[in-house]
Amino acid sequence: MSELLRIEDLKVSYGGIEAVRGISFDVKEGEIVTLIGANGAGKSSTLRTISGLEKPVGGKVTFNGEDITGANAADIVAKGLMMVPEGRRIFPNLSVIENLRIGAYLRKDSLDEDIEKVYEYFPRLKERSWQAGGTLSGGEQQMLAVGRALMGRPKLLMMDEPSLGLAPIVVQGIFEIIRQIHDAGTTVLLVEQNANMALHVADRAYVIENGKITMEGTGKELLEDEKVRAAYLGSTSGN
Amino acid sequence: MEYVISVLLSGISVGGQYALIAIGYTLVYGILRLINFAHGDVFMVAGLMGIYFTATMPITVSIPLVLIMTVILGFVIERAAYKPLRSAPRMSVMISAIGVSYLLQNTATYVTGGQPMTYPEIPFLSSTVGVAGTQTKWVVIITPFLVLALVYLLTLLINHTKVGMAMRAVSKDFATSRLMGIRVNSVISVTFIIGSALAAVGSVLYFTNYPAITPTAGAMPGLKAFVAAVFGGIGSIPGAVIGAFLIGICETIIKGLPSSWDVSVFSDAFTFALLIIILIFKPQGLFGEAATDKV
């Protein structure tokens, strides 16, 4: 499998505080890779930096063979990297279908087929096509956020805490969709506090603590690891 | 009766001219949460350009040129004075806007020598017409229709085009808009371009009615248009338009009251008193968002 994303010694700071302190990892084409870790470990900062929302103070981000370190967010999207942001961030004043269309903002071809595909994944969205995004429930908004990102036909889909604040049954559904999206050929980089769900779906996983990667392995290996079980599965498996 | 009609006509007309300026305030506020204090002065500069251009060029060239130059001015102001402060506190951007406002006024004083300049007669717009027994300029009749047509086009743009969708998205969430591939700075520029173009149209209409232009000639109409935008609920386009028509009509009615009452000199004070009363009962304005949760 060829390498799609490579992160080398990435460092990110906010106002002098180092959130990410030299992280290196990679995502190969066709994989689901997850970064797990506690709140404030630096997972979200890593994703936001890869997607161009934050500028790193050090390190290198290579996507599909190109150096995208510190590039403009729009240029990164144009290369086929889309992110589902933490907290869903649906545009509340845009209708459901507009939220989908805006995910394909840089595309100039017809969107009808892609919209139909998103509606197949999430029939609930079709029923609410003309409703304002802000009127949807949390779970529906997460579906919309995922659908919106798919509209950009990403090579790599990054998701920041898709399970956050959702009922367990809804989380199950979202992870089922992540699996389907992956099976349909999209590479996924997933950041989660819900380590149990994330490790079950992931091919490979990295554990982040205090801005550094402390462990890595296949999803199965980490699920069986004593330290991971104690730190991340004991307290959060009930999420 | 004829007197009442003529007062109403000129109220609607001046209201329409305020509306064209007010849209510029409300659009920029909607996206940047910035009161663009320089907007009234951009309107004044458009007026001065109208004088200088028509002095040397035919009307068919000079009016489009005023439009283009005003748009460039608005674009350059945003890029030079506001964009570098994108991540600064909102108060800093506001102070930058006040700075630009004075820069434009002082430059106008330098160029004109501070003397009031007279806006040229625009053929057709300046000629008189009889309506319901009163004589008025064509500009008074045309303004409300032109304003409504432009507002209709603007609404189409915002609700049914890709760039309009991007404007609505950016007005809610910069970061997520960028994650969609939207170039936020370009969308902001588009906003300033639209606002400046409408102010340029407004300047042609307004100064045909009130032809004396001094370097501070943009201040009062600018302030009234800003008030109209707040009155209608800042950020809302229909709000700004309705607010502007209401303020224009109220102001002309007060000015038109019998001279023995001696109140016309207070017309601006009455306008602002009206605003205060409305805002006491409806703090977010007629069509404003209940809470502005800028994220």
Interface residues (C-beta under 8 A of the other chain):
Chain A: S51 G52 L53 N72 A73 A74 V77 A78 M82 M83 P85 R89 F91 P92 N93 L94 E98 R101 I102 G103 Y105 L106 R148 G152
Chain B: K162 M165 A166 R168 A169 S171 K172 D173 A175 T176 R178 L179 M180 G181 I182 R183
